Structures are given as structure tokens and as C-alpha cells.
Amino acid sequence: MEYLMAPQQSSEGLLRNFSRSVTSGLGMWALFAALMVSGRTQAEEKSPFSLDAKMDIYSAYVWRGKALDKHAVAQPSVIGTYDARDWGAFSLKLWSNWDLSQNSGDSKATKTGGGINVFNVTPSYTKSFGPLGVTVGNIFYTFPGNGYPKNSNSTYELYTTVAYRNSVVTPSLSVYYDYRGVGGSFLEDNPAKDLYARAALDKSFRLADRVTAGGTLLAGYGGSHYNQVRYCSSDEGLADYETSVFVSYAVTDSFSIGGKLAYTGLVGGAWGLDRQNISPDEIVWGGVNLKWLF
């Protein structure tokens, strides 16, 4: 066998090889230690990676003005972000809705019997231009079991959000293109008819050293086909509105607890939806928010 044919080395050669191996090994360990120290120092300065986790427990599941479940729900989510500095930030968000009630009936459009009924995956990219922030992403909706919309396993939405951050109030505009559940497939028809847009005003301020409060005003507008599919209304126009307030207390630097109270409804009349085919769905809802920063 080949290893039996290896030439024998003198004791001096063996000592030389052993010394070389020890030196090489020490060099590798020294390099590894230097990399560990360097990595630890960089992590202590500021890691480009961040991870946030939330648990929201609400009295209802409300989506774009529609009360899909008027019973208690839990909505856990987690978002990981890589801050590439001048190149922007890349994020991946996982969000779900869990039915906490075994009740069924007209007050539910989601899967009955409790458990998870909505699961969303949202990759996104954000770039700031001074006070202006621009986000683009795609929401992958899945509906485990017989979730909303009924008889549909999933749908996809491309979206973009533009927000102007300032000390007074932050206005933003988001535009969503549902290219599966509404549009059928990507650019199958005029995409303008499949759009949903939402304008919002957000304000937050510090009440005390660890207490933050704020509120949001928003209104949604749907294209003709979008409103037909989602709201059973044949014309484009204003779709929904919401006003909400919140308060949050930072228990530690990485954990906070808070609460939210909201009033949501659908818009009718000449500028809104055909209310004859849908329930009004005006509802006051709210709950508790838990947030962890890693």
C-alpha cells in the first residue's frame, strides 16, 4: 500500500517538521483569536443586523376597514434587518394571525375553530434620501385552512411606501398592487384597476423618560377591480379609514409593553363604496402590544 512506501525521515527532519507544525498551528490560533477579538469589537460598536419581535393581542382582526374576526386574536411577528448603510436596509418580516376563539358565525370571515389562519412573509428594501424614506417590497399572503379570502390559498402584493419624516407629523403614502388574488396574474390586465393606496399621518412623542405616545390617521382608496373583489363595490373610490392612539412603556432597553385603541370603518357615498353589498363594519378595537429588541 502507498503509505507503506513513504521514505523514512531523520530525527532532525522530524523535529523540523514538528516545529513547523507547532508554529503553523499557533499562527492559526493567533489569527482566529484576532478575528474573534475584531468581531467582538465590531459587534460592541454596532452590528448591522437587528432582530425585532412583537406580540399583539387585539379584541378583533381588522384589515383595510373590514373586521375579519370580531373575537380576540393574537398577532405575533418578527422582522430581521440588515443595515447596509449608504446602500439602504434589507428586511424580512414574518407575521401571522391566530384566532383565540372557538366561536363561529357571521362575525368571522377567517377560518373558524381557532388557531392560525393568516401567515405573511414580506421581504423589503428601504433607502433614505435625507428625511424622505422609500420602501419597496412584496407581501406573500397565505391562508392556512379555509382562511380569508375564502377559497383562496394565497395572494401576492407588490408595494411601495414613501414617508417624509419630520418633527411635526410624518405623512406617508403606500401603494399596493395585488397581482394574484385581484389581478389574476402579473400585468394580466390594467394594473391601475387592481391598486389599493393608503395615505397616513403619524405622530409620536415622549411623555416621560420611558413612556412614548402617539396616534395615526389614515384613509384607503381602491381601484375599480380591487374594490369589486375586496369590497363587492363596482367603482373606484375611497374604501376605508382609521384613527388610532397608542402608548408604550420601555421596561428595559430591549423590552417594551404598550396598548392601542382604534376606530375603523368603511367609506360610503358618492366618493366611496357601494354600502348595499357590504356590512358597515365600523368597529372600536384595541389591545396590548409587547415588543422585544435583539
C-alpha positions in Angstrom: 0.0 0.0 0.0 1.2 3.5 -0.8 1.6 4.7 2.8 4.0 1.9 3.5 6.3 3.2 0.8 6.8 6.6 2.3 10.5 7.4 2.8 11.8 7.5 6.3 12.9 10.9 7.7 15.8 11.5 10.0 15.2 12.6 13.6 16.4 16.1 12.6 13.8 16.3 9.8 11.1 15.1 12.1 12.0 17.8 14.7 12.0 20.4 11.9 8.5 19.3 10.7 7.2 19.2 14.3 8.5 22.7 14.9 6.9 23.9 11.6 3.6 22.3 12.6 3.6 23.9 16.0 4.4 27.3 14.6 1.7 27.0 11.9 -0.8 25.8 14.5 0.0 28.7 16.8 -0.3 31.1 13.9 -3.8 29.8 13.0 -4.9 30.1 16.6 -3.5 33.6 16.8 -5.3 34.6 13.6 -8.5 33.0 14.9 -8.2 34.9 18.2 -7.5 38.1 16.4 -10.7 37.6 14.2 -12.7 36.8 17.4 -11.5 40.0 19.1 -12.1 42.0 15.9 -15.6 40.6 15.5 -16.4 41.2 19.2 -15.2 44.8 18.9 -17.3 45.4 15.8 -20.3 43.9 17.4 -19.8 46.1 20.5 -19.6 49.1 18.3 -22.8 48.4 16.3 -23.9 45.3 14.4 -25.6 45.9 11.0 -28.0 43.1 11.9 -31.1 43.6 14.1 -34.0 41.5 15.1 -37.3 42.7 16.5 -40.1 40.5 17.8 -43.7 41.6 18.6 -46.8 40.0 20.1 -50.0 42.0 19.6 -53.2 40.7 21.3 -56.3 42.5 20.0 -60.0 42.4 20.5 -60.6 41.9 16.7 -58.7 41.3 13.5 -59.3 44.3 11.2 -57.8 44.5 7.7 -58.3 47.6 5.5 -61.5 48.6 7.1 -63.0 45.1 7.2 -63.5 43.3 10.6 -62.5 39.8 9.6 -62.8 38.5 13.1 -64.7 40.3 15.9 -63.2 38.0 18.5 -59.9 38.0 20.3 -56.8 37.4 18.2 -53.0 37.2 18.7 -50.7 38.6 16.0 -47.0 37.6 16.6 -44.4 38.9 14.2 -40.6 39.0 13.8 -38.5 41.2 11.5 -34.8 40.8 10.7 -33.0 43.8 9.2 -29.5 44.2 7.6 -28.4 47.8 7.5 -26.1 48.3 4.6 -25.5 51.9 5.5 -25.3 54.0 2.3 -26.8 51.1 0.3 -30.0 51.1 2.3 -31.6 48.4 4.6 -32.8 44.9 3.7 -35.6 43.3 5.8 -37.6 40.1 6.1 -40.8 40.1 8.1 -42.9 37.1 9.2 -46.4 37.9 10.5 -49.4 35.8 11.5 -52.9 36.0 12.9 -54.1 33.4 15.4 -57.8 33.0 16.3 -58.1 32.8 20.1 -61.8 32.0 20.0 -63.6 28.8 19.1 -66.8 30.8 18.2 -68.0 30.9 14.6 -70.7 32.7 12.6 -71.2 36.0 10.8 -68.7 37.8 12.9 -65.9 35.8 11.3 -64.6 35.8 7.7 -61.4 33.9 8.7 -61.0 30.2 9.5 -63.2 29.1 12.3 -62.2 26.8 15.2 -59.2 28.7 16.5 -55.6 28.6 15.5 -53.5 30.2 12.8 -55.5 31.5 9.7 -53.2 34.0 8.1 -49.4 33.9 7.6 -47.5 36.6 5.7 -43.9 36.8 4.5 -42.6 40.2 3.5 -39.2 40.9 2.1 -38.5 44.6 1.7 -35.8 47.2 0.9 -35.6 50.7 2.4 -33.5 53.7 1.3 -33.4 57.1 2.9 -32.8 60.3 1.0 -32.5 62.8 3.8 -35.8 63.0 5.6 -37.5 61.0 2.8 -37.7 57.3 3.2 -38.7 54.9 0.3 -39.6 51.3 0.8 -40.3 48.7 -1.8 -41.4 45.1 -1.0 -43.7 42.2 -1.7 -46.2 40.6 0.7 -46.8 36.9 0.3 -50.2 36.2 1.9 -51.0 32.6 2.8 -54.3 31.4 4.4 -53.9 28.1 6.2 -57.1 26.1 6.1 -60.1 27.9 4.9 -58.9 31.4 5.6 -59.7 34.8 4.0 -60.3 35.4 1.1 -62.4 32.3 1.0 -61.5 29.5 -1.5 -58.1 31.1 -2.0 -54.8 29.6 -0.7 -52.6 32.7 -1.2 -52.2 36.1 -2.9 -49.3 38.4 -3.5 -48.9 42.2 -3.3 -46.1 44.4 -4.6 -46.0 47.6 -2.6 -44.1 50.8 -2.2 -44.2 53.4 0.6 -42.9 56.9 0.7 -42.6 58.7 4.0 -41.4 62.2 5.0 -40.0 62.2 8.5 -40.0 65.4 10.4 -40.6 66.8 13.9 -44.2 67.9 13.4 -46.0 64.9 11.8 -44.9 62.2 9.4 -47.0 61.9 6.2 -46.8 58.7 4.1 -48.3 57.2 1.0 -48.4 53.5 0.3 -49.5 51.8 -2.9 -50.2 48.1 -3.2 -50.6 46.0 -6.3 -52.4 42.7 -5.7 -51.3 40.7 -8.8 -52.8 37.4 -7.9 -56.0 37.5 -5.7 -57.2 40.6 -7.6 -55.2 40.9 -10.8 -55.3 37.2 -11.6 -51.6 37.2 -12.6 -48.9 39.9 -13.0 -50.0 42.6 -15.5 -52.8 40.4 -16.8 -55.0 43.5 -17.2 -54.7 47.2 -16.5 -52.8 47.2 -13.1 -54.3 50.6 -12.2 -57.7 48.9 -11.6 -56.0 46.4 -9.1 -54.3 49.0 -6.9 -55.0 49.9 -3.3 -53.5 53.2 -1.9 -53.3 54.3 1.7 -52.4 57.8 2.9 -51.4 58.2 6.6 -50.4 60.8 9.1 -48.3 59.5 12.1 -47.2 61.4 15.2 -45.3 60.1 18.2 -43.8 62.0 21.2 -42.2 61.2 24.5 -44.4 61.6 27.6 -41.8 60.7 30.1 -38.3 59.1 30.3 -39.6 55.7 29.2 -43.1 56.5 28.0 -43.9 57.2 24.4 -47.4 58.0 23.0 -48.8 58.9 19.6 -51.5 58.4 17.0 -52.3 57.7 13.4 -54.9 58.9 10.9 -55.2 57.1 7.6 -57.5 56.6 4.6 -57.5 53.9 1.9 -58.5 54.2 -1.8 -59.2 51.2 -4.1 -59.2 50.8 -7.9 -62.4 49.6 -9.6 -61.4 46.0 -9.8 -59.8 46.0 -6.4 -63.0 47.4 -4.8 -65.1 44.9 -6.7 -63.1 41.9 -5.4 -62.4 43.1 -1.8 -65.5 45.2 -1.1 -68.1 44.0 -3.6 -68.3 47.5 -4.9 -68.1 48.1 -8.7 -66.5 51.6 -8.7 -63.1 53.0 -7.7 -63.1 55.3 -4.7 -62.3 55.8 -1.0 -62.5 52.5 0.8 -61.7 52.7 4.5 -60.4 54.9 7.3 -58.9 54.5 10.7 -57.9 56.7 13.6 -55.8 55.2 16.5 -53.8 56.1 19.5 -51.1 54.2 21.4 -48.9 54.4 24.4 -45.7 52.4 25.1 -43.6 51.9 28.2 -39.9 50.8 27.8 -39.5 48.3 30.7 -35.9 47.8 29.7 -33.7 48.9 26.7 -34.8 45.7 24.9 -38.4 45.1 26.0 -41.5 47.4 25.9 -45.2 47.0 26.7 -48.0 49.2 25.4 -51.6 49.5 24.3 -53.5 50.6 21.2 -57.1 51.8 20.7 -58.5 52.3 17.2 -61.7 53.2 15.4 -62.1 51.7 11.9 -64.7 51.8 9.2 -65.6 51.7 5.5 -66.3 54.8 3.4 -69.7 55.0 1.5 -71.5 57.6 -0.6 -70.5 59.2 -3.9 -66.8 59.2 -3.1 -66.7 55.7 -1.5 -68.1 52.2 -1.7 -71.5 50.8 -2.5 -72.6 50.0 1.1 -75.6 48.0 0.0 -73.4 44.9 -0.7 -71.2 45.0 2.4 -71.8 45.5 6.1 -70.7 48.8 7.6 -68.1 47.2 9.8 -67.5 50.3 11.9 -65.7 49.0 15.0 -63.8 50.1 18.0 -61.0 47.7 18.8 -57.7 47.6 20.6 -55.3 45.6 22.7 -51.9 45.0 24.2 -48.5 45.3 22.4 -45.3 43.5 23.5 -42.0 44.2 21.8 -38.5 42.8 22.1 -35.4 44.1 20.5 -32.4 41.8 20.0 
